[in-house]
Amino acid sequence: AHHSWRGEMNSWFEYAEDGDSAKDPQELTDQIERIQQLMEEEIARLPGEDPRRLLLGGFSQGVALVVEAAITFRSKTSPLLLLRGA
């Protein structure tokens, strides 16, 4: 739970009062779509536009988002670099 933090923080999404879920599920969807758009742009720059050459990384909240973005993406990507996931 995230009950102890009361200050301003930089995050991908805002937690609900319970500290264990997103306050606004649409915010999660918007962020995943944002990541997938970035993935599309970066894949277009890769040799052969091969999505398997794209490295995705995430830290904390970013772990959950990058995993969801990868598994719901139009094609298989690899690898994932995941640190301190929720």
ZANUTOR-925758 format. One line per field, with one value per residue (C-alpha): residue in one letter; y negated, z negated, x. Coordinates in nm, 4 decimals. Example, Ala and Ser with C-alpha at 12.3 -4.5 7.8 and 13.67 -1.06 7.14 Angstrom:
2
type	[A|S]
v	[0.4500|0.1060]
w	[-0.7800|-0.7140]
u	[1.2300|1.3670]
END
This chain:
86
type	[A|H|H|S|W|R|G|E|M|N|S|W|F|E|Y|A|E|D|G|D|S|A|K|D|P|Q|E|L|T|D|Q|I|E|R|I|Q|Q|L|M|E|E|E|I|A|R|L|P|G|E|D|P|R|R|L|L|L|G|G|F|S|Q|G|V|A|L|V|V|E|A|A|I|T|F|R|S|K|T|S|P|L|L|L|L|R|G|A]
v	[0.0000|-0.3578|-0.5206|-0.6688|-0.9066|-1.2408|-1.4715|-1.5497|-1.2672|-1.2019|-0.8960|-0.7333|-0.7179|-0.8235|-0.5657|-0.5303|-0.5916|-0.2208|-0.2641|0.0602|-0.0336|-0.3123|-0.6027|-0.6314|-0.3154|-0.5280|-0.6970|-0.3550|-0.2875|-0.6287|-0.5689|-0.2223|-0.3691|-0.6435|-0.3821|-0.1781|-0.4879|-0.5453|-0.1795|-0.2242|-0.5315|-0.3576|-0.0376|-0.2461|-0.3558|-0.0040|0.1932|0.3874|0.2374|0.5526|0.5131|0.7914|0.5487|0.3029|0.3017|0.1974|0.0921|-0.0025|-0.0968|-0.0663|-0.1705|-0.1614|0.2150|0.2789|0.0429|0.1743|0.5370|0.4548|0.2507|0.5369|0.8166|0.6164|0.4797|0.5770|0.7961|0.9695|0.7555|0.8440|0.8067|0.6416|0.4777|0.4680|0.3161|0.3168|0.3988|0.3529]
w	[0.0000|0.0562|-0.2453|-0.3906|-0.1043|-0.1368|0.0713|0.4400|0.6591|1.0238|1.1466|1.4480|1.2732|0.9496|0.6839|0.5375|0.1672|0.0936|0.2243|0.4220|0.7376|0.9913|0.9069|1.2705|1.4871|1.8030|1.6960|1.7126|2.0579|2.1795|2.0518|2.2084|2.5409|2.5012|2.4478|2.7452|2.9662|2.8600|2.9365|3.2892|3.3435|3.2183|3.4141|3.7317|3.6643|3.6197|3.8984|4.0775|3.8370|3.6281|3.2975|3.1398|3.1369|2.9120|2.5463|2.3078|1.9536|1.6469|1.2857|1.0164|1.1758|1.5122|1.4735|1.4702|1.7597|1.9817|1.9242|2.0142|2.3163|2.4366|2.3980|2.5649|2.8456|3.2074|3.2297|3.0078|2.8541|2.6548|2.4166|2.1075|1.8365|1.5186|1.1917|0.8592|0.9991|0.8189]
u	[0.0000|0.1028|-0.0597|0.2569|0.3431|0.1640|0.3841|0.3836|0.5068|0.5730|0.3867|0.2258|-0.1106|-0.2754|-0.3580|-0.7069|-0.7615|-0.7005|-0.3449|-0.3642|-0.5530|-0.5739|-0.8008|-0.9119|-0.8852|-0.9090|-0.5847|-0.4150|-0.5581|-0.4414|-0.0877|-0.0683|-0.1814|0.0807|0.3539|0.2329|0.2418|0.6031|0.6730|0.5342|0.7524|1.0667|1.0011|0.9788|1.3393|1.4774|1.6475|1.3764|1.1216|1.1645|0.9735|1.1826|1.4771|1.2934|1.3979|1.1216|1.2000|1.0063|1.0599|0.7929|0.4603|0.6337|0.6836|0.3088|0.2494|0.5278|0.4232|0.0622|0.1741|0.3954|0.1401|-0.1388|0.0821|0.0091|0.3211|0.5713|0.8445|1.1528|1.3245|1.1777|1.3857|1.1753|1.2908|1.1099|0.7676|0.4404]
END
